[in-house]
Amino acid sequence: MQKTFTLLFLFLFSFLNAQENPAADTSICCTVLPVDTLFPKPTAPDIDIAFGKVYRQNISGSIAKVTSENFNQGLLQHPLFSVQGRMAGVQITRPGGDPFAVPELRIRGLSSIYLLSQPLYVIDGIPGVPLTTVAPEDVVSVTVLKDAAQTAIYGESGAAGVVLVETKARQGGKIGSTYWLRKDPTQLVERSFSLSFQNKIGVESVAAAPPVLDREGYLELRPDLDDGADTDWLRSVSRTAVSRVTGIDFATGRQRLQLRGSGYNRELEGVGKRTRGTNNFGNFNLRTDIFDNRMLIAEGGFFGEDLDSSFDQLETFRYATAYSPTAPVFADDGNYFEYQQFDLFNPRVIQDLSVTSKKRNNSVIYGKLDAKLRRFISGSFNYSVRKQRVREGIFISPENTFTGITSGLGKHFDERRVERNLEVKLKALFGSPIGNRFFDLSAGYHYRKIAKENILTTSSFFTQEFFTFENFNGFPTGANNSSNDEFKYNMPAFWSRVNFKTFRGVLSVSGSLRREGSSRLTPDTDKLMYKSGGVCLHIDRILKFANKNKLKARVAYGESGNFPEVFASRQIPVFLSNTLIIVVNGVATAFEFDDPASRFPDEVMRPEIKKELTAGVDFEFYFKKSRVTGSLSAFNNRIEDLIFPFRVERFSSFSVLLNNLDDIYLENKGLEFDLQFVRNGRKANYLSSFNMDYTYSSMQSTGNPGDFNFFRSEDNPVRVVLSSEPAGRGGGFPVSVIRLGDEFGTVNGFEYLETDTDGRPVYRDINEDGNIEIDDNVVLGNALPRWNVGWTQKIAWNNGWHLGLGLRGSYGHSLYNDVRQEFETNDLPDLQTNFLRTGLYNEEIKTRQQPNQNLVENAGFTAIDHFTIGRKICINNTVIRSLNIAFTLQNPFWLTNYTGNDPTPRYTDPYSTRADVPVLYEYEPLTPGLDRAAHYPRTRSFVFSLIAEM
C-alpha cells in the first residue's frame, strides 16, 4: 500500500506541474471563507436520500446531517465518532478504550429486545456496507434518517434507522483551484487538479483505573499474605499507545472526465500491550459525461479495507483488578508466578500466553449510469458487488492456566460473504418548481442477493506450542469440533415515492410504498408492504416572511421491518444467558414446554414491524450577519411482533429457536431539539450547535397483560423467561427484569436494610414469605439514559487560527457496578484477591452482596469530547498551497459521580472472550446496564495532525 501511495504521488505530481496555466480569475486560496462555505447551510436545495434526491423543504420526517467541516476532531477509530454528540436522538456509545471495538448506534431508542439491531449503512449509495469499510478521514458527510417515514422505503433493513455516508471520492463540486503566487502577486495560476496529504499522530493513555489497594494498603488488611512484590497490575498489562494515520486525497479531470480517490494507512495501538493493528483503505471513483449536454453520465469505482489486528482478552483487565499487589509477575524460577486458587489468575499469563486475532477484508465494486431522457424525466441504473471475509481466532497456550485445559484451547471463526445489489430507477417531474407547484414521482426496482458461509472450529489438542487462527487447518485429524453453516437468500423489492406541492407552495405532501419479498420467509409472509406518508405546512409562505426566513410544520407516519440474518429459518447458534424476566400482574411464574421443538414447525415467523408517528417544526432565520436554524420534533414508535430466543434443552447448549412475541410490543417516545447559531464577523466566524433529546422506552401489551402469549399458539401462555446466568456473582439472581407497562431496561435487585452482627447484608422480604427470592426484586435504576445533550463551539479567525470544543452528556441512567460487587468486600478470606475502595465503601459489610441499591449508581456524566486548536498557513507557491496544523485533546475530562471506570451507557452486556464463548458472539442484548470488570479501561489521547493542500 505504501508503494502504491508513492507511485500515485509521483504520477500526480508530474501531472500537477504540467497543468499550471495563467488565468484571469480573481479568486484566491488562503482567506477565511464566507460563513456559508466555512459552516455550510443545513438547508441545501435538495438532499440525497432514499434512492435519489429530495427537496429538503418537502421532507416531512426527521433528518440530521453533519458535514466534515463540523466533525469532531482528533484521531478517530471509527467514522461514527466524527458525529458523536452532534445529533439529537442519535446515541453512539463504546465503553472503554478498545480501538477495534465497533460502537453501538441507537436511533430514537431501542429497535428490538433481542436482535443486535444496527442501522442500515448506505455508503456512496450502496446499501448494506459496514461502516468499517471506509476510513474516518475519508468521510465528508453523515446523514441519519431517524424516523420510519424516511426509512420505510428501505423496507426490512430500515427499522433501526438508516445512515447515509458520502466519501471524498463521490463528493461533487469543482476540481482544482485558482490562486496567486506569493512571489508574484500579479500572476494567477489555475489548476485542474487538487491534492492533499494528511498525517496524524495520537498518543493515548489510561484515563481511569479501579481504585484498588496498593501494597501498603493491602498489607494493612492482610499482613500474613505478603509475597514480597509491589506490582501495579494495570500498569503491567497496559502501555502508552501511539497510533498513526497517513493518507492522500486527490481529484483531477476536465469538464467531461473526472477522477477522485483517496488512500489511507492506519497503524493503531491500544492501551493493552497486545492490542494493535493495521488498517488500509482505498477509494476511487471515475465519472464521465458521455455527451456535452450531460444527458448521460456514467461512473464507476471501488472502495475497500484490509484489517490485520490482535487484541487483549477482556479478562486480562479483570484479573489486573483482582490480583494481589504483593504478587510478582515472575517467580524465582523464571516462570510466571501463580496462585493455585479458584478463579485467580496472573493477568500477564492471560495476556502473554494467548493470541486473539482478527483479519477482515472488505471490497466493493460499483457502477452507475444516469440518463436524462426528457426535460423532466430521468433514470438511473446501479449495480454493486460487495465481498467480505472475516477471520477471528483465539489460541490459549497449554501453559496458560486460565482455561484449566492442559492441552491448550483454540477457536477459529471464518465468515465469507458476497452481496449483490441491483437498482433501476425512473423519475418524472411535472409542473413548475419555480412557481412552487410540482409533482415529483419516482419508482424503481431493488434486488439484493446475499450468500454467506460461516465455519467455527474448536480444538483442545495441539502438536505445536503456539498457534494463530491461520494455523487451524493443521490440527490433527479427529481433534477438531467444527461446524459449517451456509445460507443464501434474495430480497427483491419494488418501490415508489411521490412528492406533491400545491396551494402556492403552502402545502407539501409526500409518500412512499415498498413491496418486498424475501426467500428467508415462509410463503405466507414472503411479501411484505412498507408504507409511509407525510405533510408539510410552510408557515413562512402563509405569513409571507421576508428574505430567506423559513418556518415549516410537519407530520409523518411510516412502517419498516426487522428480521435476523439467521443460519437457518428458525435456528441460530448463539450463546445467550436470556437474562430476562417478564413480570405479569406482579407475579413471576416459571413455565416450561414439554416438547418445544415439536411445535415450532407449525409456527410462522414474521419480521418485527416498526410503526412510527412523528411531528415537528423546522425553522431558519437570518439577521444581518447571523443565521439561526433548528428543529423541534416529537415521536412515538412501536415495534410489534418482537422476535425472542427460546432455549431448547434437547439441542446443544448453544442452540436457541426464535419466534415472535404475540401480544406485547416495545414502545419508544420522546422529544428532540436542535439549534445552530452562525455569526459572520469582520475578523472571525463563529458557530455554536446545541442538541438535546429525551427518550422513554417501555414494554406494552395489546390486551390483558395477564393473558398475553409468548408465541402465537393460544394454548401455550408463557409468563416468565428465567435467567440462567446472573450478573457477576449475584447468587443466581438476574438484574434485568421487564415489567409490562413500565420503563424498559430497568436494573433490579433487593432493597438493602442493614447489616447483621456477622457483617451480612439484610434485605427486605417484600412478600413476607421468609425467603429472599426473585419475587422480592425491586427497581433500582434504569440502564437507558433518558436525556442526552451535545454542545459544539467553533471559531475561525481571518488570520487562519481556529478553535473547537465539543461537549456531550447522558443523564438519567444507572449502571450496576459489578466491579464493586466482586472486589469491594471479600467473603472468601483465604483467597489472595485485591480490594476495591471507592467512596461508597461500607466497612460494616464483610461478605459479598446480592444486587441492591448500594451497587446501582447514577451514571450521568458530562464529557469533553475534544478540544482543538490549530492554524491554516498559506504558502501559495507552485507546489504547496496551504498547511493546516492542529492539536487535539480527546476525552480529557469527565464530570460524573459514578465510581466505576466508565459511565457510558451499556445497551448490551459484553461477554469476556473466554474459552467457552465463540469470538463471534460477544454481546448479550438482553441485559443492559452491567459495568463488568472485564473491559478495556477508559482512555484519553493527544493528537497532532498536519494536512498539506496542493
QUIGI-V619197 format. One record per residue. N is the residue number from 1. RES is the residue in one letter. OMEGA is omega in whole degrees, 0 to 359 (none if undefined). BURIAL is + if it has 24 or more other C-alpha atoms within 12 Angstrom, else -. Layout:
# QUIGI-V619197
N_RES_OMEGA_BURIAL + N_RES_OMEGA_BURIAL
This chain:
# QUIGI-V619197
1_M_179_- + 2_Q_178_- + 3_K_179_- + 4_T_178_- + 5_F_183_+ + 6_T_179_- + 7_L_180_- + 8_L_180_+ + 9_F_180_+ + 10_L_180_- + 11_F_183_- + 12_L_179_+ + 13_F_178_+ + 14_S_179_- + 15_F_180_- + 16_L_182_+ + 17_N_181_- + 18_A_185_- + 19_Q_181_+ + 20_E_179_+ + 21_N_175_- + 22_P_180_- + 23_A_181_- + 24_A_180_- + 25_D_183_- + 26_T_181_- + 27_S_179_- + 28_I_188_+ + 29_C_192_+ + 30_C_167_+ + 31_T_175_+ + 32_V_184_+ + 33_L_174_+ + 34_P_186_+ + 35_V_182_+ + 36_D_175_- + 37_T_180_- + 38_L_177_+ + 39_F_188_+ + 40_P_179_+ + 41_K_173_+ + 42_P_184_+ + 43_T_173_+ + 44_A_184_- + 45_P_178_- + 46_D_182_- + 47_I_186_+ + 48_D_180_+ + 49_I_167_+ + 50_A_175_+ + 51_F_175_+ + 52_G_182_+ + 53_K_179_- + 54_V_176_+ + 55_Y_185_+ + 56_R_183_+ + 57_Q_181_+ + 58_N_180_+ + 59_I_184_+ + 60_S_180_+ + 61_G_183_+ + 62_S_180_+ + 63_I_175_+ + 64_A_181_+ + 65_K_176_+ + 66_V_179_+ + 67_T_187_+ + 68_S_178_+ + 69_E_184_+ + 70_N_178_+ + 71_F_168_+ + 72_N_186_+ + 73_Q_177_+ + 74_G_176_+ + 75_L_187_+ + 76_L_182_+ + 77_Q_183_+ + 78_H_181_+ + 79_P_181_+ + 80_L_181_+ + 81_F_178_+ + 82_S_181_+ + 83_V_179_+ + 84_Q_181_+ + 85_G_185_+ + 86_R_185_+ + 87_M_176_+ + 88_A_179_+ + 89_G_181_+ + 90_V_181_+ + 91_Q_180_+ + 92_I_185_+ + 93_T_171_+ + 94_R_180_+ + 95_P_177_+ + 96_G_188_+ + 97_G_176_+ + 98_D_184_+ + 99_P_182_+ + 100_F_177_+ + 101_A_179_+ + 102_V_182_+ + 103_P_175_+ + 104_E_179_+ + 105_L_177_+ + 106_R_180_+ + 107_I_179_+ + 108_R_176_+ + 109_G_183_+ + 110_L_176_+ + 111_S_180_+ + 112_S_175_+ + 113_I_180_+ + 114_Y_186_+ + 115_L_173_+ + 116_L_191_+ + 117_S_173_+ + 118_Q_179_+ + 119_P_173_+ + 120_L_178_+ + 121_Y_178_+ + 122_V_183_+ + 123_I_182_+ + 124_D_176_+ + 125_G_183_+ + 126_I_184_+ + 127_P_173_+ + 128_G_180_+ + 129_V_179_+ + 130_P_185_+ + 131_L_175_+ + 132_T_182_+ + 133_T_180_+ + 134_V_178_+ + 135_A_177_+ + 136_P_181_+ + 137_E_183_+ + 138_D_184_+ + 139_V_179_+ + 140_V_176_+ + 141_S_176_+ + 142_V_180_+ + 143_T_181_+ + 144_V_172_+ + 145_L_194_+ + 146_K_186_+ + 147_D_184_+ + 148_A_177_+ + 149_A_179_+ + 150_Q_184_+ + 151_T_182_+ + 152_A_183_+ + 153_I_174_+ + 154_Y_173_+ + 155_G_187_+ + 156_E_186_+ + 157_S_191_+ + 158_G_186_+ + 159_A_182_+ + 160_A_182_+ + 161_G_180_+ + 162_V_179_+ + 163_V_179_+ + 164_L_183_+ + 165_V_176_+ + 166_E_179_+ + 167_T_182_+ + 168_K_182_+ + 169_A_182_+ + 170_R_181_+ + 171_Q_179_+ + 172_G_178_- + 173_G_183_- + 174_K_175_- + 175_I_177_+ + 176_G_185_+ + 177_S_173_+ + 178_T_184_+ + 179_Y_175_+ + 180_W_175_+ + 181_L_183_+ + 182_R_179_- + 183_K_181_- + 184_D_185_- + 185_P_180_- + 186_T_183_- + 187_Q_177_+ + 188_L_181_+ + 189_V_178_+ + 190_E_177_+ + 191_R_172_+ + 192_S_186_+ + 193_F_174_+ + 194_S_183_+ + 195_L_176_+ + 196_S_175_+ + 197_F_181_+ + 198_Q_177_+ + 199_N_178_+ + 200_K_175_+ + 201_I_181_+ + 202_G_177_+ + 203_V_188_+ + 204_E_180_+ + 205_S_179_+ + 206_V_182_+ + 207_A_182_+ + 208_A_181_+ + 209_A_177_+ + 210_P_181_+ + 211_P_178_+ + 212_V_181_+ + 213_L_172_+ + 214_D_184_+ + 215_R_184_+ + 216_E_180_- + 217_G_179_- + 218_Y_182_+ + 219_L_173_+ + 220_E_179_- + 221_L_184_- + 222_R_183_+ + 223_P_181_- + 224_D_183_- + 225_L_180_+ + 226_D_179_- + 227_D_167_+ + 228_G_184_- + 229_A_174_+ + 230_D_190_- + 231_T_169_+ + 232_D_190_+ + 233_W_177_+ + 234_L_177_+ + 235_R_181_+ + 236_S_183_+ + 237_V_183_+ + 238_S_183_+ + 239_R_168_+ + 240_T_187_+ + 241_A_177_+ + 242_V_180_+ + 243_S_184_+ + 244_R_176_+ + 245_V_173_+ + 246_T_182_+ + 247_G_180_+ + 248_I_174_+ + 249_D_180_+ + 250_F_174_+ + 251_A_180_+ + 252_T_178_+ + 253_G_176_+ + 254_R_185_- + 255_Q_187_- + 256_R_181_- + 257_L_182_+ + 258_Q_177_+ + 259_L_176_+ + 260_R_179_+ + 261_G_179_+ + 262_S_174_+ + 263_G_183_+ + 264_Y_173_+ + 265_N_183_+ + 266_R_175_+ + 267_E_188_+ + 268_L_172_+ + 269_E_173_+ + 270_G_181_+ + 271_V_170_+ + 272_G_189_+ + 273_K_180_+ + 274_R_183_+ + 275_T_179_+ + 276_R_178_+ + 277_G_177_+ + 278_T_179_+ + 279_N_177_+ + 280_N_182_+ + 281_F_173_+ + 282_G_183_+ + 283_N_182_+ + 284_F_180_+ + 285_N_177_+ + 286_L_185_+ + 287_R_180_+ + 288_T_171_+ + 289_D_185_- + 290_I_176_- + 291_F_182_- + 292_D_182_- + 293_N_176_- + 294_R_176_- + 295_M_182_- + 296_L_182_+ + 297_I_179_+ + 298_A_177_+ + 299_E_177_+ + 300_G_182_+ + 301_G_181_+ + 302_F_166_+ + 303_F_183_+ + 304_G_182_+ + 305_E_174_+ + 306_D_182_+ + 307_L_174_+ + 308_D_188_+ + 309_S_170_+ + 310_S_185_+ + 311_F_182_+ + 312_D_171_+ + 313_Q_182_+ + 314_L_181_+ + 315_E_176_+ + 316_T_184_+ + 317_F_176_+ + 318_R_183_+ + 319_Y_171_+ + 320_A_174_+ + 321_T_189_+ + 322_A_193_+ + 323_Y_182_+ + 324_S_179_+ + 325_P_177_+ + 326_T_180_+ + 327_A_176_+ + 328_P_176_+ + 329_V_182_+ + 330_F_176_- + 331_A_182_- + 332_D_181_- + 333_D_178_- + 334_G_176_- + 335_N_178_- + 336_Y_177_+ + 337_F_181_+ + 338_E_166_+ + 339_Y_176_+ + 340_Q_184_- + 341_Q_183_- + 342_F_173_- + 343_D_177_+ + 344_L_187_+ + 345_F_176_+ + 346_N_183_+ + 347_P_178_+ + 348_R_174_+ + 349_V_179_+ + 350_I_183_+ + 351_Q_188_+ + 352_D_186_+ + 353_L_174_+ + 354_S_177_+ + 355_V_174_+ + 356_T_190_+ + 357_S_175_+ + 358_K_169_+ + 359_K_182_+ + 360_R_176_+ + 361_N_177_+ + 362_N_176_+ + 363_S_180_+ + 364_V_174_+ + 365_I_184_+ + 366_Y_175_+ + 367_G_184_+ + 368_K_178_+ + 369_L_177_+ + 370_D_181_+ + 371_A_174_+ + 372_K_189_+ + 373_L_176_- + 374_R_184_- + 375_R_181_- + 376_F_179_- + 377_I_180_- + 378_S_179_+ + 379_G_179_+ + 380_S_178_+ + 381_F_182_+ + 382_N_176_+ + 383_Y_180_+ + 384_S_176_+ + 385_V_177_+ + 386_R_177_+ + 387_K_181_+ + 388_Q_171_+ + 389_R_179_+ + 390_V_177_+ + 391_R_179_+ + 392_E_181_+ + 393_G_172_+ + 394_I_170_+ + 395_F_177_+ + 396_I_185_+ + 397_S_174_+ + 398_P_179_+ + 399_E_180_+ + 400_N_184_+ + 401_T_185_+ + 402_F_184_+ + 403_T_185_+ + 404_G_179_+ + 405_I_187_- + 406_T_179_- + 407_S_182_- + 408_G_181_+ + 409_L_178_+ + 410_G_175_+ + 411_K_180_+ + 412_H_178_+ + 413_F_182_+ + 414_D_180_+ + 415_E_176_+ + 416_R_186_+ + 417_R_174_+ + 418_V_181_+ + 419_E_179_+ + 420_R_178_+ + 421_N_177_+ + 422_L_181_+ + 423_E_175_+ + 424_V_185_+ + 425_K_175_+ + 426_L_183_+ + 427_K_178_+ + 428_A_180_+ + 429_L_182_+ + 430_F_179_+ + 431_G_184_- + 432_S_176_- + 433_P_181_- + 434_I_178_- + 435_G_178_- + 436_N_174_+ + 437_R_179_- + 438_F_178_+ + 439_F_185_+ + 440_D_182_+ + 441_L_176_+ + 442_S_180_+ + 443_A_182_+ + 444_G_179_+ + 445_Y_181_+ + 446_H_181_+ + 447_Y_181_+ + 448_R_181_+ + 449_K_185_+ + 450_I_173_+ + 451_A_187_+ + 452_K_177_+ + 453_E_180_+ + 454_N_178_+ + 455_I_178_+ + 456_L_183_+ + 457_T_179_+ + 458_T_178_+ + 459_S_175_+ + 460_S_180_+ + 461_F_186_+ + 462_F_174_+ + 463_T_176_- + 464_Q_184_- + 465_E_188_- + 466_F_182_+ + 467_F_162_+ + 468_T_186_+ + 469_F_180_+ + 470_E_184_+ + 471_N_188_+ + 472_F_177_+ + 473_N_181_+ + 474_G_180_- + 475_F_178_+ + 476_P_179_- + 477_T_179_- + 478_G_182_- + 479_A_187_- + 480_N_168_- + 481_N_191_- + 482_S_174_- + 483_S_183_- + 484_N_179_- + 485_D_181_- + 486_E_176_+ + 487_F_177_+ + 488_K_174_+ + 489_Y_178_+ + 490_N_183_+ + 491_M_174_+ + 492_P_182_+ + 493_A_170_+ + 494_F_181_+ + 495_W_176_+ + 496_S_180_+ + 497_R_180_+ + 498_V_173_+ + 499_N_183_+ + 500_F_180_+ + 501_K_186_+ + 502_T_181_+ + 503_F_179_- + 504_R_178_- + 505_G_182_+ + 506_V_187_+ + 507_L_175_+ + 508_S_180_+ + 509_V_180_+ + 510_S_178_+ + 511_G_178_+ + 512_S_180_+ + 513_L_178_+ + 514_R_175_+ + 515_R_190_+ + 516_E_174_+ + 517_G_178_+ + 518_S_179_+ + 519_S_178_+ + 520_R_186_+ + 521_L_179_+ + 522_T_180_- + 523_P_181_- + 524_D_185_- + 525_T_187_- + 526_D_175_+ + 527_K_183_+ + 528_L_182_+ + 529_M_177_+ + 530_Y_186_+ + 531_K_176_+ + 532_S_177_+ + 533_G_180_+ + 534_G_181_+ + 535_V_175_+ + 536_C_175_+ + 537_L_183_+ + 538_H_184_+ + 539_I_180_+ + 540_D_179_+ + 541_R_177_+ + 542_I_180_- + 543_L_178_- + 544_K_178_- + 545_F_178_- + 546_A_175_- + 547_N_186_- + 548_K_184_- + 549_N_183_+ + 550_K_173_+ + 551_L_186_+ + 552_K_171_+ + 553_A_185_+ + 554_R_173_+ + 555_V_184_+ + 556_A_177_+ + 557_Y_179_+ + 558_G_178_+ + 559_E_174_+ + 560_S_188_+ + 561_G_181_+ + 562_N_183_+ + 563_F_184_+ + 564_P_175_+ + 565_E_189_+ + 566_V_179_+ + 567_F_173_+ + 568_A_188_+ + 569_S_183_+ + 570_R_181_+ + 571_Q_178_+ + 572_I_178_+ + 573_P_182_+ + 574_V_177_+ + 575_F_177_+ + 576_L_176_+ + 577_S_181_+ + 578_N_180_+ + 579_T_185_+ + 580_L_175_+ + 581_I_175_+ + 582_I_182_+ + 583_V_182_+ + 584_V_180_+ + 585_N_177_- + 586_G_184_+ + 587_V_176_- + 588_A_182_+ + 589_T_180_- + 590_A_179_- + 591_F_179_- + 592_E_173_- + 593_F_175_+ + 594_D_180_- + 595_D_187_- + 596_P_185_+ + 597_A_185_- + 598_S_184_- + 599_R_183_- + 600_F_180_+ + 601_P_180_- + 602_D_182_- + 603_E_177_+ + 604_V_181_+ + 605_M_184_+ + 606_R_174_+ + 607_P_170_+ + 608_E_182_+ + 609_I_177_+ + 610_K_178_+ + 611_K_187_+ + 612_E_174_+ + 613_L_181_+ + 614_T_178_+ + 615_A_182_+ + 616_G_180_+ + 617_V_175_+ + 618_D_181_+ + 619_F_177_+ + 620_E_183_+ + 621_F_181_+ + 622_Y_173_- + 623_F_185_- + 624_K_181_- + 625_K_185_- + 626_S_176_+ + 627_R_178_+ + 628_V_178_+ + 629_T_179_+ + 630_G_179_+ + 631_S_175_+ + 632_L_185_+ + 633_S_171_+ + 634_A_183_+ + 635_F_174_+ + 636_N_178_+ + 637_N_178_+ + 638_R_180_+ + 639_I_183_+ + 640_E_181_+ + 641_D_182_+ + 642_L_179_+ + 643_I_184_+ + 644_F_181_+ + 645_P_174_+ + 646_F_182_+ + 647_R_180_+ + 648_V_187_+ + 649_E_183_- + 650_R_174_- + 651_F_179_- + 652_S_188_- + 653_S_182_- + 654_F_179_+ + 655_S_173_+ + 656_V_173_+ + 657_L_184_+ + 658_L_173_+ + 659_N_185_+ + 660_N_167_+ + 661_L_191_+ + 662_D_192_+ + 663_D_176_+ + 664_I_180_+ + 665_Y_178_+ + 666_L_182_+ + 667_E_174_+ + 668_N_175_+ + 669_K_183_+ + 670_G_180_+ + 671_L_178_+ + 672_E_179_+ + 673_F_176_+ + 674_D_177_+ + 675_L_178_+ + 676_Q_179_+ + 677_F_179_+ + 678_V_180_+ + 679_R_178_+ + 680_N_182_+ + 681_G_180_- + 682_R_184_- + 683_K_184_- + 684_A_172_+ + 685_N_186_+ + 686_Y_176_+ + 687_L_174_+ + 688_S_183_+ + 689_S_181_+ + 690_F_175_+ + 691_N_182_+ + 692_M_177_+ + 693_D_176_+ + 694_Y_182_+ + 695_T_177_+ + 696_Y_181_+ + 697_S_181_+ + 698_S_175_+ + 699_M_184_+ + 700_Q_179_+ + 701_S_178_+ + 702_T_182_- + 703_G_179_- + 704_N_184_- + 705_P_181_+ + 706_G_184_+ + 707_D_185_- + 708_F_182_+ + 709_N_177_+ + 710_F_173_+ + 711_F_182_+ + 712_R_182_+ + 713_S_187_- + 714_E_182_- + 715_D_180_- + 716_N_176_- + 717_P_179_+ + 718_V_185_+ + 719_R_188_+ + 720_V_166_+ + 721_V_190_+ + 722_L_182_+ + 723_S_172_+ + 724_S_179_- + 725_E_181_+ + 726_P_174_+ + 727_A_176_+ + 728_G_178_+ + 729_R_186_+ + 730_G_176_+ + 731_G_176_- + 732_G_182_- + 733_F_179_+ + 734_P_180_+ + 735_V_182_+ + 736_S_184_+ + 737_V_176_+ + 738_I_176_+ + 739_R_182_+ + 740_L_180_+ + 741_G_181_+ + 742_D_182_+ + 743_E_180_+ + 744_F_177_+ + 745_G_182_+ + 746_T_172_+ + 747_V_191_+ + 748_N_178_+ + 749_G_182_+ + 750_F_179_+ + 751_E_180_+ + 752_Y_180_+ + 753_L_185_- + 754_E_176_- + 755_T_181_- + 756_D_185_- + 757_T_178_- + 758_D_179_- + 759_G_179_- + 760_R_178_- + 761_P_176_+ + 762_V_183_+ + 763_Y_182_+ + 764_R_175_+ + 765_D_189_- + 766_I_182_- + 767_N_174_- + 768_E_177_- + 769_D_178_- + 770_G_181_- + 771_N_173_- + 772_I_185_+ + 773_E_190_+ + 774_I_180_+ + 775_D_178_+ + 776_D_178_+ + 777_N_174_+ + 778_V_178_+ + 779_V_181_+ + 780_L_181_+ + 781_G_178_+ + 782_N_185_+ + 783_A_186_+ + 784_L_180_+ + 785_P_176_+ + 786_R_183_+ + 787_W_173_+ + 788_N_184_+ + 789_V_173_+ + 790_G_182_+ + 791_W_183_+ + 792_T_176_+ + 793_Q_177_+ + 794_K_178_+ + 795_I_180_+ + 796_A_180_+ + 797_W_181_+ + 798_N_181_+ + 799_N_175_- + 800_G_179_+ + 801_W_175_+ + 802_H_185_+ + 803_L_180_+ + 804_G_179_+ + 805_L_179_+ + 806_G_178_+ + 807_L_172_+ + 808_R_180_+ + 809_G_174_+ + 810_S_187_+ + 811_Y_177_+ + 812_G_178_+ + 813_H_180_+ + 814_S_176_+ + 815_L_173_+ + 816_Y_186_+ + 817_N_181_+ + 818_D_179_+ + 819_V_179_+ + 820_R_179_+ + 821_Q_183_+ + 822_E_194_+ + 823_F_182_+ + 824_E_172_+ + 825_T_184_+ + 826_N_179_+ + 827_D_177_- + 828_L_188_- + 829_P_180_- + 830_D_178_- + 831_L_182_- + 832_Q_177_+ + 833_T_177_+ + 834_N_183_+ + 835_F_176_+ + 836_L_179_+ + 837_R_176_+ + 838_T_177_+ + 839_G_180_- + 840_L_183_+ + 841_Y_178_- + 842_N_185_+ + 843_E_179_- + 844_E_183_- + 845_I_184_+ + 846_K_183_+ + 847_T_177_+ + 848_R_182_+ + 849_Q_165_+ + 850_Q_176_+ + 851_P_180_+ + 852_N_187_+ + 853_Q_178_+ + 854_N_183_+ + 855_L_179_+ + 856_V_188_+ + 857_E_172_+ + 858_N_185_+ + 859_A_176_+ + 860_G_184_+ + 861_F_168_+ + 862_T_185_+ + 863_A_169_+ + 864_I_179_+ + 865_D_181_+ + 866_H_171_+ + 867_F_187_+ + 868_T_170_+ + 869_I_183_+ + 870_G_180_+ + 871_R_172_+ + 872_K_184_+ + 873_I_180_+ + 874_C_177_+ + 875_I_176_+ + 876_N_170_+ + 877_N_186_+ + 878_T_181_+ + 879_V_186_+ + 880_I_178_+ + 881_R_181_+ + 882_S_173_+ + 883_L_177_+ + 884_N_182_+ + 885_I_181_+ + 886_A_174_+ + 887_F_185_+ + 888_T_168_+ + 889_L_179_+ + 890_Q_179_+ + 891_N_183_+ + 892_P_188_+ + 893_F_175_+ + 894_W_176_+ + 895_L_184_- + 896_T_174_- + 897_N_181_- + 898_Y_185_+ + 899_T_178_+ + 900_G_184_+ + 901_N_191_+ + 902_D_181_+ + 903_P_179_+ + 904_T_180_+ + 905_P_176_+ + 906_R_177_+ + 907_Y_177_+ + 908_T_177_+ + 909_D_181_+ + 910_P_173_+ + 911_Y_166_+ + 912_S_178_+ + 913_T_182_+ + 914_R_190_+ + 915_A_186_+ + 916_D_180_+ + 917_V_178_+ + 918_P_183_+ + 919_V_190_+ + 920_L_180_+ + 921_Y_188_+ + 922_E_188_+ + 923_Y_176_+ + 924_E_186_+ + 925_P_185_+ + 926_L_186_+ + 927_T_177_+ + 928_P_169_+ + 929_G_179_+ + 930_L_176_+ + 931_D_184_+ + 932_R_178_+ + 933_A_184_+ + 934_A_171_+ + 935_H_181_+ + 936_Y_177_+ + 937_P_176_+ + 938_R_186_+ + 939_T_169_+ + 940_R_183_+ + 941_S_174_+ + 942_F_187_+ + 943_V_171_+ + 944_F_180_+ + 945_S_180_+ + 946_L_178_+ + 947_I_178_+ + 948_A_179_+ + 949_E_183_+ + 950_M_none_+
